[in-house]
Amino acid sequence: MTATIRILLCDDHAVVRAGLLALLGGEPDIEVVGEAGSGEEAVALAARLAPDVVLMDLQLGPGIDGVEATRRIATADGASHVLVLTTYDTDADITRAIEAGATGYLLKAERPEELFAAIRAAAQGRTTLSAPVASRVMARMRSPRPTLTERELDILGQLSQGLGNRDIARALFISEATVKTHLGRIYEKLGVDTRSGAVAVAKEQRLLP
């Protein structure tokens, strides 16, 4: 007899949880033992119910997000496996979730059969990634992070604090012209053409603390 996989759902949308509950209810080896509408509730229920797998959304409204909830659940004693189920597939989201301890990363656009297979894999501690997510992970591994000089990193750090060129020049005791020159090189290396774009890519590539 196949062991039943005990599932905890975490999504801040009640309609989504109801849909998942109905979907999973048709699988004889899967049982939903709890529902959480927030990250804090998911952490508490995971500790109390000890499910085999937690289906975790990333964006959960007020309170801790899905990544922090994943981290707390994954590092707890007798930890449950966390399978991220979300609509977000940016490099930053994927990296944060995996580093937090997620066993798998699935997109909500996947077919039900893919979800069932991912749940069964997660219950065994095996990693499952949606095809688009796997492609992004592979592309990122093949593309080394851009190398910035120490001065460029200094300027990027000032940029992330919202400082303009004049204030950056004053803070680093250099001329505005020098700041502009470095910004041009930073933009080129990061493949962006705006200040906000540079900061976003730098955070995504973990070039900023």
C-alpha positions as CSV (number, residue, x, y, z in Angstrom):
1,M,0.0,0.0,0.0
2,T,1.4,3.4,-1.0
3,A,2.0,5.8,1.9
4,T,-0.2,8.9,1.9
5,I,1.7,12.2,1.3
6,R,0.5,14.8,3.8
7,I,0.3,18.3,2.3
8,L,0.1,21.8,3.8
9,L,-1.1,24.5,1.5
10,C,0.1,28.1,1.9
11,D,-1.4,30.8,-0.3
12,D,-3.0,34.1,0.7
13,H,-5.8,33.7,-1.8
14,A,-8.7,31.5,-0.5
15,V,-9.9,30.8,-4.0
16,V,-6.5,29.4,-5.0
17,R,-6.4,27.2,-1.9
18,A,-9.9,25.9,-2.6
19,G,-8.9,25.1,-6.2
20,L,-5.8,23.2,-5.0
21,L,-7.8,21.4,-2.4
22,A,-10.3,20.2,-5.0
23,L,-7.5,19.3,-7.4
24,L,-5.4,17.3,-4.9
25,G,-8.6,15.7,-3.5
26,G,-8.7,13.5,-6.5
27,E,-5.3,11.9,-5.9
28,P,-5.6,8.8,-3.6
29,D,-2.0,9.1,-2.3
30,I,-2.2,12.8,-1.4
31,E,-4.0,14.3,1.6
32,V,-4.2,18.0,2.4
33,V,-3.9,18.3,6.2
34,G,-3.9,22.0,6.6
35,E,-4.3,25.4,4.9
36,A,-2.4,28.7,5.7
37,G,-3.1,32.1,4.4
38,S,0.1,33.8,5.6
39,G,3.8,32.9,6.1
40,E,3.5,33.0,9.9
41,E,0.5,30.7,9.8
42,A,2.4,28.3,7.5
43,V,5.4,28.1,9.9
44,A,3.1,27.4,12.9
45,L,1.1,24.8,11.1
46,A,4.1,23.1,9.7
47,A,5.6,22.8,13.2
48,R,2.3,21.4,14.6
49,L,1.2,19.1,11.7
50,A,4.6,18.0,10.4
51,P,3.4,17.6,6.8
52,D,5.5,15.8,4.3
53,V,5.3,18.7,1.8
54,V,4.4,22.3,2.1
55,L,3.1,23.9,-1.1
56,M,4.3,27.5,-0.7
57,D,3.4,30.7,-2.6
58,L,6.0,33.4,-2.6
59,Q,3.9,36.6,-2.3
60,L,1.7,36.4,0.8
61,G,0.6,39.9,1.6
62,P,1.4,41.4,5.1
63,G,3.9,39.6,7.2
64,I,6.8,37.4,6.2
65,D,6.9,36.3,2.5
66,G,7.1,32.8,1.2
67,V,10.9,32.8,1.0
68,E,11.2,33.6,4.8
69,A,8.5,31.1,5.6
70,T,10.4,28.5,3.5
71,R,13.6,29.3,5.4
72,R,12.0,28.8,8.8
73,I,10.2,25.6,7.8
74,A,13.3,24.1,6.1
75,T,15.6,24.8,9.0
76,A,13.2,23.5,11.7
77,D,13.6,20.2,13.5
78,G,12.0,17.3,11.5
79,A,11.7,19.8,8.6
80,S,9.0,19.3,5.9
81,H,10.0,19.6,2.3
82,V,8.9,22.9,0.7
83,L,7.7,23.0,-2.9
84,V,7.3,26.5,-4.1
85,L,4.2,27.0,-6.3
86,T,4.1,30.5,-7.7
87,T,3.5,32.7,-10.7
88,Y,6.9,34.5,-10.2
89,D,9.9,33.2,-12.2
90,T,12.5,35.9,-12.0
91,D,16.1,35.0,-11.3
92,A,16.0,36.8,-7.9
93,D,12.9,34.9,-6.8
94,I,14.2,31.5,-7.9
95,T,17.6,32.1,-6.2
96,R,16.2,33.3,-2.9
97,A,13.7,30.4,-2.7
98,I,16.3,27.8,-3.5
99,E,18.8,29.3,-1.1
100,A,16.1,29.4,1.6
101,G,15.9,25.6,1.3
102,A,13.0,25.0,-1.2
103,T,13.1,21.4,-2.5
104,G,11.4,22.4,-5.8
105,Y,10.1,25.4,-7.7
106,L,7.0,25.1,-9.8
107,L,4.9,27.6,-11.7
108,K,1.1,27.8,-11.3
109,A,0.8,27.5,-15.1
110,E,1.9,23.9,-15.0
111,R,-0.5,21.1,-15.8
112,P,-2.0,19.2,-12.9
113,E,0.0,16.1,-13.7
114,E,3.2,18.1,-13.4
115,L,2.1,19.3,-9.9
116,F,1.3,15.8,-8.8
117,A,4.6,14.5,-10.0
118,A,6.5,17.4,-8.3
119,I,4.7,16.7,-5.0
120,R,5.6,13.0,-5.1
121,A,9.2,13.9,-5.9
122,A,9.4,16.6,-3.1
123,A,8.0,14.0,-0.6
124,Q,11.1,11.9,-1.4
125,G,13.4,14.9,-1.1
126,R,14.0,15.1,-4.9
127,T,14.2,18.4,-6.7
128,T,11.7,19.4,-9.3
129,L,11.9,22.6,-11.3
130,S,9.4,23.9,-13.9
131,A,11.0,23.8,-17.4
132,P,11.2,27.7,-17.6
133,V,12.7,27.8,-14.2
134,A,15.3,25.1,-15.0
135,S,16.2,27.0,-18.2
136,R,16.8,30.2,-16.2
137,V,18.9,28.4,-13.6
138,M,21.0,26.8,-16.4
139,A,21.4,30.1,-18.2
140,R,22.5,31.8,-15.1
141,M,25.1,29.0,-14.3
142,R,26.5,29.3,-17.8
143,S,26.8,33.1,-17.6
144,P,29.3,34.2,-15.0
145,R,28.5,37.2,-12.9
146,P,29.9,40.5,-14.3
147,T,33.1,41.6,-12.6
148,L,33.0,45.2,-11.2
149,T,36.0,47.0,-9.8
150,E,36.1,48.0,-6.2
151,R,35.4,51.7,-7.2
152,E,32.4,50.6,-9.3
153,L,31.0,48.6,-6.4
154,D,31.4,51.6,-4.2
155,I,29.5,53.7,-6.6
156,L,26.8,51.0,-7.0
157,G,26.4,50.9,-3.3
158,Q,25.8,54.7,-3.2
159,L,23.5,54.3,-6.1
160,S,21.4,51.8,-4.2
161,Q,20.9,54.4,-1.5
162,G,19.3,56.7,-4.0
163,L,22.1,59.2,-4.2
164,G,22.6,61.4,-7.2
165,N,25.9,61.9,-9.0
166,R,26.9,65.0,-7.0
167,D,26.2,63.3,-3.7
168,I,28.1,60.2,-4.8
169,A,31.1,62.3,-5.9
170,R,31.1,64.1,-2.5
171,A,30.8,60.8,-0.6
172,L,33.6,59.1,-2.4
173,F,35.8,62.3,-2.8
174,I,35.9,62.1,-6.6
175,S,34.6,64.4,-9.4
176,E,31.1,64.1,-10.9
177,A,32.8,63.4,-14.3
178,T,34.5,60.4,-12.8
179,V,31.2,59.2,-11.3
180,K,29.6,59.5,-14.8
181,T,32.5,57.5,-16.4
182,H,32.2,54.7,-13.8
183,L,28.4,54.7,-14.2
184,G,28.8,54.2,-18.0
185,R,31.0,51.2,-17.3
186,I,28.6,49.8,-14.7
187,Y,25.7,50.1,-17.2
188,E,27.7,48.3,-19.9
189,K,28.8,45.5,-17.7
190,L,25.3,44.9,-16.2
191,G,23.6,45.3,-19.6
192,V,21.3,48.2,-18.4
193,D,20.7,51.8,-19.2
194,T,19.1,53.2,-16.1
195,R,20.1,53.7,-12.5
196,S,17.2,51.7,-11.2
197,G,18.0,48.9,-13.7
198,A,21.6,48.8,-12.4
199,V,20.5,48.5,-8.8
200,A,17.9,45.8,-9.7
201,V,20.4,43.7,-11.6
202,A,23.1,44.2,-9.0
203,K,20.7,42.9,-6.3
204,E,19.6,40.0,-8.5
205,Q,23.3,39.1,-9.1
206,R,24.1,39.5,-5.4
207,L,26.7,42.2,-6.2
208,L,25.3,44.3,-3.3
209,P,25.2,43.3,0.3
